[in-house]
């Protein structure tokens, strides 16, 4: 084999290794580029879909690598949204909606980017605190425990009136999230998830996913590696919550509860929990399908008659799709595989 061939092969292997990351980023850029030519409504819906991509990727980082189902990631989204809101809202707005807010928070007026990072870090810190005892659980016990985290977070945020406004909406957030901000953050989330899954910690965690007892028997510290994944997952989920709050311009505790939890989990299950490709494909597919079904609920004008689907059909269809995927393709659309290099290996 010539020296030229030897030098070319490592470069080709490097490209193949990172091809899933490049391909997924390109898919999101193409979606954003296509949506940019659409109406403001289309752009808003595409932006919302990209925010959901971040939430699903955040959930994948833990669930996909550990094999432990979590229903608590929307709690991290809520924490990220509220922390960023409290740090970036103007002092005047906070005096109107939260007159009893502690002075050091009331006076804070952070720029939006540090506020977003603070929201993500606050969510990661919560994930670390609650994850320390919970990561010892597996199976259905872990799922119930993470759901309990969601419920507790919802109750605390919904009743901490002096800080969160309770059941009232926090309004006046800087609305800086547009289509391109969302796609940049979505690509950043994919990069973080991909880099993490290439680490030794993630490899050992996936080994425990396949056979936990065997992994423990060869010295894998399952709790530690689960906790690392849970914290990274919490950070990305917190960022998704930050972007959702600043996209809508308002934060309300009801927005971060069962409906969003079901949507995020369904996207991951339908796309496939075993790969980053599955997470992105599931989020994009269900976001597009949900918009079509929502249009059906609004109705189409045929002559002088409006034909509309019954209210709630989009949620029912999403549940049916998830059941069909579980029945006929239990590993999801991507079947637990990443996107493959489309070109044949050359000698």
Secondary structure by P-SEA (a helix, b strand, c coil): ccaaaaaaaaaaaaaaaaaaaaaaaaaaaaaaaaaaaccaaaaaaaaaaaaaaaaaaaaaacccccccccccaaaaaaaaaaaaaaacccaaaaaacccccccccccccccaaaaaaaaaaaaaaaaaaaaccccccccaaaaaaaaaaaaaaaaaaaccccccccccccccccccccaaaaaaaaaaaaaaaaaaaacaaaaaaaaaaacaaaaaaaccaaaaaaaaaaaaaaaaaaaaaaaaaaaaccccccccccaaaaaaaaaaaaaccccaaaaaaaaaaaaaaaaaaaaaaaccccccbbbbcccaaaaaaaaaaaaaaaacccccccccccccccccccc
